[in-house]
Amino acid sequence: MALIHSLENSGNHLFRYRGQLPVMLFLLSIPAIFFTDYAWIEANPTLEKALLVFAIVTSFSGQVIRSIAIGTSNKYTSGRNTKEQVAEALNTKGIYSVVRHPLYLGNFFMWIGIVVYVYNIWFFLCVGLLFWLYYERIMFAEERFLERKFGQDYLDWSLKVPAFVPSFKHYLKSTIAFSLKTTFRREYSGITATVIGFVFVDFVRDWCTKGAVQWELSHGIWLLSALLFSLVFRSLKHYTNLLKEEDRS
């Protein structure tokens, strides 16, 4: 099999299971936390607070990027399809005139914020490399699909817009108004998962550093709030028409 076909096949395979990446991240964080010496951070409370703020802002930025992409997309574009590539229209304006893969860029910032919260530089570097190897193949397969689907239109767009590092050189305002309904309908689970990720890291770190389970009230409050948030919007999505919109995926 030619290398180009091998990369495309592996990308399509990883595409179908890309939702499992957070689970992998949670599992990998356990040994990373266990083998991290936190004496340096405990001795610098100001630095610890600064890193916490940086981690939260990073994850929040990722969610904002994803929300902009999803909230300004037409039906049949940027969908949550899990089995195969689907696209009936090519997004080339708004955030898609800045970067070709804003959803994956958003994913990177969302999860790397949690990785930063582990406070282990080697874990940060390893996850960054793993993320790139994982998503590079998915992006390759996706772009092969889009090239076959849209031909020269796709090639013209891809030559102007970078794949992963944003550039505003050719920015075009989106003709589709931002929809908060669409964002909440499609992103509530991601927001919940991000909150759970921070709680998980904090819980495991307390367990490892103190030698016993340290369930704090704040853990319960954040966890219950996240689950309640997800339950409310899942119910609104499946049992009401409040979040439904025409021409939105």
C-alpha positions in Angstrom: 0.0 0.0 0.0 1.3 3.4 -0.9 2.3 5.6 2.0 -0.3 8.3 1.0 -3.1 5.6 1.2 -1.7 4.2 4.4 -1.8 7.6 6.1 -5.3 8.2 4.8 -6.6 4.9 6.1 -5.0 5.4 9.5 -6.4 8.9 9.6 -9.9 7.6 8.8 -9.6 4.9 11.5 -8.4 7.5 14.1 -11.2 9.8 13.0 -13.8 7.2 14.0 -12.3 6.9 17.5 -11.2 10.5 18.1 -13.7 10.8 20.9 -11.7 8.3 23.0 -8.7 10.7 23.2 -10.0 12.3 26.5 -10.2 8.9 28.1 -6.6 8.2 27.0 -5.5 11.6 28.4 -7.1 10.8 31.8 -5.4 7.5 32.0 -2.0 8.8 31.0 -2.3 11.6 33.6 -2.4 9.1 36.5 1.2 7.9 36.3 2.3 11.4 35.3 0.8 12.8 38.5 2.1 9.9 40.6 5.8 10.4 39.5 5.7 14.2 39.7 7.5 16.0 42.5 5.1 18.8 43.7 7.4 20.2 46.3 8.4 23.1 44.0 4.9 24.1 43.4 3.7 23.8 47.0 6.6 26.1 48.0 5.4 28.8 45.5 1.7 29.4 46.0 1.8 32.5 43.8 3.2 30.5 40.9 0.6 27.7 41.5 -2.2 30.2 41.2 -0.7 31.7 38.1 -0.4 28.3 36.5 -3.9 27.4 37.5 -5.2 30.6 35.9 -3.1 30.0 32.8 -4.5 26.4 32.5 -8.1 27.5 32.9 -7.7 30.4 30.4 -6.1 28.0 27.9 -8.9 25.5 28.1 -11.5 28.2 28.0 -9.8 29.6 24.8 -10.1 26.2 23.2 -13.8 26.1 24.0 -14.2 29.6 22.5 -12.5 28.6 19.3 -14.7 25.5 19.0 -17.8 27.6 19.8 -17.1 30.1 17.1 -16.5 27.4 14.5 -19.7 25.5 15.4 -21.8 28.5 16.1 -21.2 29.9 12.6 -21.4 26.7 10.5 -24.1 25.6 8.1 -25.9 22.3 8.2 -23.7 19.3 7.1 -20.5 21.1 7.9 -18.3 20.7 11.0 -20.6 18.0 12.2 -20.2 15.4 15.0 -20.2 12.6 12.5 -18.3 9.7 14.0 -18.2 7.0 11.3 -17.0 8.8 8.2 -16.2 12.2 6.7 -19.4 14.2 5.8 -19.5 17.5 4.1 -22.0 19.0 1.7 -20.6 22.6 1.8 -17.1 24.0 2.2 -16.6 26.5 5.0 -14.2 29.2 3.8 -15.3 32.3 5.8 -15.1 33.5 9.3 -12.8 31.4 11.5 -12.3 29.0 8.5 -10.6 31.9 6.6 -8.1 32.0 9.5 -7.3 28.3 10.1 -8.5 25.2 8.2 -9.0 23.0 11.3 -10.5 25.3 14.1 -12.2 22.4 15.8 -9.0 20.5 16.2 -7.2 23.6 17.3 -9.9 24.2 19.9 -9.5 20.6 21.1 -5.8 21.1 21.5 -6.2 24.2 23.7 -9.1 22.6 25.7 -7.1 19.5 26.6 -3.6 21.1 26.9 -5.0 23.4 29.6 -5.8 20.3 31.7 -2.3 18.9 30.9 -0.7 22.2 32.1 -2.6 21.7 35.4 -0.7 18.4 36.0 2.4 20.7 36.4 4.8 18.3 34.7 6.7 19.6 31.7 7.6 16.1 30.3 3.9 15.2 30.4 3.1 18.4 28.6 5.7 17.7 25.8 4.6 14.1 25.4 0.9 14.9 25.2 1.7 17.7 22.7 3.6 15.3 20.5 0.9 12.6 20.8 -1.8 15.1 19.9 0.1 16.2 16.8 0.8 12.6 15.6 -2.8 11.6 16.3 -4.6 14.6 14.7 -2.1 15.1 11.9 -3.4 11.8 10.3 -7.0 12.8 10.9 -6.5 16.1 9.3 -4.6 14.5 6.4 -7.6 12.1 5.8 -10.1 14.9 6.1 -8.3 17.0 3.6 -8.0 14.2 1.1 -11.8 13.8 1.4 -12.4 17.5 0.9 -10.0 17.7 -2.1 -11.9 14.9 -3.8 -15.3 16.4 -2.9 -14.7 20.1 -3.8 -11.7 19.9 -6.1 -10.1 23.2 -7.2 -12.3 25.2 -4.7 -10.7 23.3 -1.9 -7.2 23.6 -3.3 -7.5 27.4 -3.7 -8.8 27.8 -0.2 -6.1 25.5 1.3 -3.3 27.4 -0.4 -4.3 30.6 1.4 -5.4 29.3 4.9 -2.9 27.5 7.2 -3.9 24.1 8.6 -3.3 24.7 12.3 -1.5 27.9 13.1 -4.0 30.8 12.6 -3.3 33.6 10.3 -5.6 36.7 9.7 -4.0 37.6 6.5 -6.9 36.5 4.3 -9.7 36.9 6.9 -13.3 37.0 5.5 -16.2 37.8 7.6 -18.7 35.0 8.0 -22.1 35.4 6.3 -23.7 33.2 9.0 -24.7 34.8 12.3 -23.3 33.2 15.4 -25.8 30.9 17.1 -25.6 30.4 20.9 -28.3 27.8 20.6 -26.2 25.7 18.3 -23.2 26.1 20.5 -25.0 24.8 23.6 -26.8 22.1 21.7 -23.5 20.6 20.4 -20.9 21.7 23.0 -22.4 21.0 26.4 -20.7 17.6 26.7 -17.3 19.2 25.9 -17.7 21.8 28.5 -18.7 19.2 31.1 -15.7 17.0 30.1 -13.3 19.9 30.6 -14.6 20.6 34.1 -14.4 17.0 35.0 -10.8 16.9 33.7 -9.7 19.6 36.1 -11.5 18.0 39.0 -10.0 14.6 38.1 -6.4 16.0 38.0 -6.9 17.8 41.3 -8.4 14.7 43.0 -5.6 12.3 41.8 -2.9 14.8 42.7 -4.3 15.2 46.3 -4.5 11.4 46.5 -0.9 10.9 45.4 0.7 13.6 47.4 -1.2 13.0 50.6 -1.3 9.2 50.5 -5.0 8.9 51.0 -8.2 9.9 49.2 -8.9 13.5 49.8 -12.4 14.3 48.6 -13.0 18.0 49.0 -16.2 19.9 49.0 -15.1 21.9 46.0 -14.6 18.6 44.0 -18.2 17.7 44.7 -19.6 21.2 43.9 -17.7 21.4 40.5 -18.5 17.8 39.6 -22.2 18.1 40.4 -22.5 21.5 38.6 -20.9 20.1 35.5 -23.1 17.0 35.5 -26.2 19.1 36.1 -25.2 21.5 33.3 -24.8 18.5 30.9 -28.1 17.0 32.0 -30.1 20.2 31.5 -28.8 20.8 28.0 -29.0 17.2 27.0 -32.7 17.2 28.1 -33.3 20.4 26.2 -31.7 19.0 23.1 -33.5 15.6 23.1 -36.9 16.4 24.6 -37.7 20.0 23.5 -37.4 22.3 20.5 -35.8 25.1 22.4 -32.3 24.5 20.9 -33.4 23.5 17.4 -32.7 25.7 14.5 -33.2 25.5 10.7 -30.1 25.0 8.5 -27.9 24.2 11.5 -26.3 20.8 12.2 
